[in-house]
């Protein structure tokens, strides 16, 4: 019935990607609407919702542009984490976490792997929602850099937690026995920090830094 969405190998088709992005955006809009209903804070504007939706779509697309994939999940992508981090940095922690949560669901739809409900929460929902913690530094000097670092370390924490609880049996036999206790940390932070270093170098380039500042002004105006 849904063969036009899924390839024979289990991957999504182009139509499947489009439907997934639309579904995630709808989910994000619903989450923002419900958050506004239960909060006395100022509701999100149409511009904010638009920027969140665009960031969500860009994060999803760039997550497929893998510079280096790892065998048991995780990869160095073309700045996919940055787009969620930017939303948190621009609009605050609540909007950032909501956007990251929606992105986590989209990642689960993209490459689902289920061992338990808590494992799904660690590897998808909590890990990507944590990218919204960049909102802690919205008004801080060098806030984007600080927020990005905190966000990716927080994401890594949840992946590592899931690793300790569910993925230790996947540890390679040639991994040093003396480092067994830190295997989930080494594995998960290897690709997260690699992408982090590349991203930090790029966003520190004066022209890129200036361009991001201009986009921020547009997003907040």
FENTA-V798351 format. One record per residue. N is the residue number from 1. RES is the residue in three letters. SS is DSSP state (hx for helix, st for strand, lp for the rest). OMEGA is omega in whole degrees, -180 to 180 (NA if undefined). D_CENTER is the distance of its C-alpha to the mean C-alpha in Angstrom with 2 decimals. Layout:
# FENTA-V798351
n: (N | N)
res: (RES | RES)
ss: (SS | SS)
omega: (OMEGA | OMEGA)
d_center: (D_CENTER | D_CENTER)
This chain:
# FENTA-V798351
n: (1 | 2 | 3 | 4 | 5 | 6 | 7 | 8 | 9 | 10 | 11 | 12 | 13 | 14 | 15 | 16 | 17 | 18 | 19 | 20 | 21 | 22 | 23 | 24 | 25 | 26 | 27 | 28 | 29 | 30 | 31 | 32 | 33 | 34 | 35 | 36 | 37 | 38 | 39 | 40 | 41 | 42 | 43 | 44 | 45 | 46 | 47 | 48 | 49 | 50 | 51 | 52 | 53 | 54 | 55 | 56 | 57 | 58 | 59 | 60 | 61 | 62 | 63 | 64 | 65 | 66 | 67 | 68 | 69 | 70 | 71 | 72 | 73 | 74 | 75 | 76 | 77 | 78 | 79 | 80 | 81 | 82 | 83 | 84 | 85 | 86 | 87 | 88 | 89 | 90 | 91 | 92 | 93 | 94 | 95 | 96 | 97 | 98 | 99 | 100 | 101 | 102 | 103 | 104 | 105 | 106 | 107 | 108 | 109 | 110 | 111 | 112 | 113 | 114 | 115 | 116 | 117 | 118 | 119 | 120 | 121 | 122 | 123 | 124 | 125 | 126 | 127 | 128 | 129 | 130 | 131 | 132 | 133 | 134 | 135 | 136 | 137 | 138 | 139 | 140 | 141 | 142 | 143 | 144 | 145 | 146 | 147 | 148 | 149 | 150 | 151 | 152 | 153 | 154 | 155 | 156 | 157 | 158 | 159 | 160 | 161 | 162 | 163 | 164 | 165 | 166 | 167 | 168 | 169 | 170 | 171 | 172 | 173 | 174 | 175 | 176 | 177 | 178 | 179 | 180 | 181 | 182 | 183 | 184 | 185 | 186 | 187 | 188 | 189 | 190 | 191 | 192 | 193 | 194 | 195 | 196 | 197 | 198 | 199 | 200 | 201 | 202 | 203 | 204 | 205 | 206 | 207 | 208 | 209 | 210 | 211 | 212 | 213 | 214 | 215 | 216 | 217 | 218 | 219 | 220 | 221)
res: (UNK | UNK | UNK | UNK | UNK | UNK | UNK | UNK | UNK | UNK | UNK | UNK | UNK | UNK | UNK | UNK | UNK | UNK | UNK | UNK | UNK | UNK | UNK | UNK | UNK | UNK | UNK | UNK | UNK | UNK | UNK | UNK | UNK | UNK | UNK | UNK | UNK | UNK | UNK | UNK | UNK | UNK | UNK | UNK | UNK | UNK | UNK | UNK | UNK | UNK | UNK | UNK | UNK | UNK | UNK | UNK | UNK | UNK | UNK | UNK | UNK | UNK | UNK | UNK | UNK | UNK | UNK | UNK | UNK | UNK | UNK | UNK | UNK | UNK | UNK | UNK | UNK | UNK | UNK | UNK | UNK | UNK | UNK | UNK | UNK | UNK | UNK | UNK | UNK | UNK | UNK | UNK | UNK | UNK | UNK | UNK | UNK | UNK | UNK | UNK | UNK | UNK | UNK | UNK | UNK | UNK | UNK | UNK | UNK | UNK | UNK | UNK | UNK | UNK | UNK | UNK | UNK | UNK | UNK | UNK | UNK | UNK | UNK | UNK | UNK | UNK | UNK | UNK | UNK | UNK | UNK | UNK | UNK | UNK | UNK | UNK | UNK | UNK | UNK | UNK | UNK | UNK | UNK | UNK | UNK | UNK | UNK | UNK | UNK | UNK | UNK | UNK | UNK | UNK | UNK | UNK | UNK | UNK | UNK | UNK | UNK | UNK | UNK | UNK | UNK | UNK | UNK | UNK | UNK | UNK | UNK | UNK | UNK | UNK | UNK | UNK | UNK | UNK | UNK | UNK | UNK | UNK | UNK | UNK | UNK | UNK | UNK | UNK | UNK | UNK | UNK | UNK | UNK | UNK | UNK | UNK | UNK | UNK | UNK | UNK | UNK | UNK | UNK | UNK | UNK | UNK | UNK | UNK | UNK | UNK | UNK | UNK | UNK | UNK | UNK | UNK | UNK | UNK | UNK | UNK | UNK)
ss: (lp | lp | lp | lp | lp | st | lp | lp | lp | lp | lp | st | lp | hx | hx | hx | hx | hx | hx | hx | hx | hx | hx | hx | hx | hx | hx | hx | hx | hx | hx | hx | hx | hx | hx | hx | hx | lp | lp | lp | lp | lp | lp | lp | lp | hx | hx | hx | hx | hx | hx | hx | hx | hx | hx | hx | hx | hx | hx | hx | hx | hx | lp | lp | lp | st | st | st | st | lp | lp | lp | lp | lp | st | st | st | lp | lp | hx | hx | hx | hx | hx | hx | hx | hx | hx | hx | hx | hx | lp | hx | hx | hx | hx | hx | hx | hx | hx | hx | hx | hx | hx | hx | hx | hx | hx | hx | hx | lp | lp | lp | lp | lp | lp | hx | hx | hx | hx | hx | hx | hx | hx | hx | hx | hx | hx | hx | hx | hx | hx | hx | hx | hx | hx | hx | lp | lp | lp | lp | lp | hx | hx | hx | hx | hx | hx | hx | hx | hx | hx | hx | hx | hx | hx | hx | hx | hx | hx | hx | hx | hx | hx | hx | hx | hx | hx | hx | hx | lp | lp | lp | lp | lp | lp | hx | hx | hx | hx | hx | hx | hx | hx | hx | hx | hx | hx | hx | hx | hx | hx | hx | hx | hx | hx | hx | hx | hx | hx | hx | hx | hx | lp | lp | hx | hx | hx | hx | hx | hx | hx | hx | hx | hx | hx | hx | hx | hx | hx | lp)
omega: (-179 | -176 | 179 | 180 | -173 | 176 | 179 | 179 | 177 | 179 | -180 | 172 | 176 | 176 | 179 | 177 | -178 | 180 | -180 | 179 | 180 | 180 | 180 | 178 | 177 | 178 | 179 | 180 | 179 | 179 | 179 | 179 | -180 | 178 | 177 | -180 | -176 | -179 | 177 | -179 | -178 | -180 | 179 | 177 | 178 | 179 | 179 | 180 | 179 | 179 | 178 | -179 | 179 | 179 | 179 | 179 | 180 | 178 | -179 | -179 | -178 | 176 | 177 | 179 | -172 | 177 | -179 | 178 | 176 | -172 | -175 | 179 | -179 | 179 | 172 | -176 | -179 | 173 | -176 | -180 | -175 | -175 | 177 | 178 | 180 | -180 | 177 | -180 | -179 | -168 | 176 | -170 | -177 | 180 | 179 | -180 | 177 | 180 | 178 | 178 | 177 | 178 | 177 | 177 | 178 | 177 | 178 | 177 | -178 | -177 | -176 | 173 | -172 | 171 | 176 | 179 | -179 | 177 | 177 | 179 | -179 | -172 | -175 | -170 | -176 | -177 | -177 | 174 | -179 | 178 | 178 | 178 | 174 | 179 | 177 | -174 | -178 | -176 | -177 | 175 | -174 | -174 | -179 | 179 | 180 | -179 | -180 | -179 | 179 | -177 | -176 | 176 | 178 | 176 | -180 | 179 | -178 | 175 | 180 | 177 | 176 | 178 | 179 | -174 | -169 | -169 | -177 | -179 | 180 | -179 | -180 | -179 | -178 | 177 | -177 | -178 | -179 | -178 | -178 | -176 | -177 | -177 | 180 | 179 | -180 | -177 | -173 | 180 | 179 | -179 | 179 | -179 | 177 | 177 | 180 | -180 | 179 | -178 | -179 | 178 | -177 | -177 | 177 | 175 | -174 | -178 | 179 | 179 | 179 | -180 | 179 | 178 | 178 | 178 | 178 | 179 | 177 | -179 | -175 | -176 | NA)
d_center: (30.47 | 26.89 | 27.69 | 26.77 | 23.08 | 22.99 | 24.63 | 27.20 | 24.97 | 22.41 | 19.90 | 19.18 | 21.62 | 21.08 | 22.08 | 19.66 | 16.70 | 18.20 | 18.81 | 15.32 | 13.93 | 16.86 | 16.41 | 12.84 | 14.28 | 17.26 | 15.36 | 13.68 | 17.22 | 18.76 | 16.59 | 17.49 | 21.06 | 21.37 | 19.99 | 22.64 | 25.25 | 24.89 | 24.50 | 27.19 | 24.90 | 24.88 | 23.23 | 20.66 | 22.48 | 22.31 | 21.02 | 18.09 | 17.20 | 17.70 | 15.43 | 12.59 | 13.43 | 13.71 | 10.39 | 8.83 | 11.33 | 10.88 | 7.23 | 8.63 | 11.77 | 10.82 | 8.93 | 12.59 | 14.05 | 14.15 | 16.28 | 16.80 | 15.85 | 16.86 | 19.31 | 17.80 | 14.15 | 11.53 | 12.10 | 12.25 | 10.94 | 12.17 | 9.92 | 6.86 | 4.78 | 7.94 | 8.00 | 5.86 | 7.81 | 10.81 | 10.94 | 11.17 | 13.61 | 15.61 | 15.95 | 15.61 | 13.89 | 14.72 | 13.34 | 10.09 | 9.74 | 11.03 | 8.67 | 5.57 | 8.16 | 9.11 | 6.02 | 6.45 | 9.99 | 9.66 | 8.33 | 11.29 | 13.55 | 12.77 | 13.66 | 14.99 | 16.56 | 18.38 | 20.52 | 20.53 | 18.97 | 17.88 | 16.36 | 14.23 | 13.25 | 12.48 | 10.65 | 8.62 | 9.27 | 9.71 | 7.33 | 4.08 | 6.86 | 7.85 | 5.81 | 8.42 | 11.08 | 11.56 | 13.85 | 16.30 | 17.43 | 17.94 | 21.65 | 21.73 | 23.22 | 20.77 | 18.14 | 15.37 | 16.07 | 16.42 | 13.36 | 11.19 | 13.07 | 12.90 | 9.16 | 8.71 | 11.87 | 10.88 | 7.97 | 10.80 | 13.24 | 12.07 | 11.87 | 15.24 | 16.62 | 16.08 | 17.65 | 20.66 | 21.24 | 20.81 | 20.42 | 23.28 | 25.57 | 23.57 | 24.43 | 26.51 | 30.21 | 30.58 | 28.04 | 30.23 | 31.54 | 31.64 | 27.85 | 27.15 | 25.98 | 23.13 | 22.05 | 18.70 | 17.91 | 19.17 | 17.45 | 13.86 | 14.19 | 16.06 | 13.30 | 10.68 | 13.60 | 14.99 | 12.16 | 12.25 | 16.00 | 15.99 | 13.73 | 15.91 | 18.98 | 18.16 | 17.32 | 20.46 | 22.66 | 24.88 | 24.63 | 20.81 | 20.86 | 23.49 | 21.73 | 18.57 | 21.06 | 22.84 | 19.81 | 19.16 | 22.81 | 22.64 | 19.68 | 21.65 | 25.10)
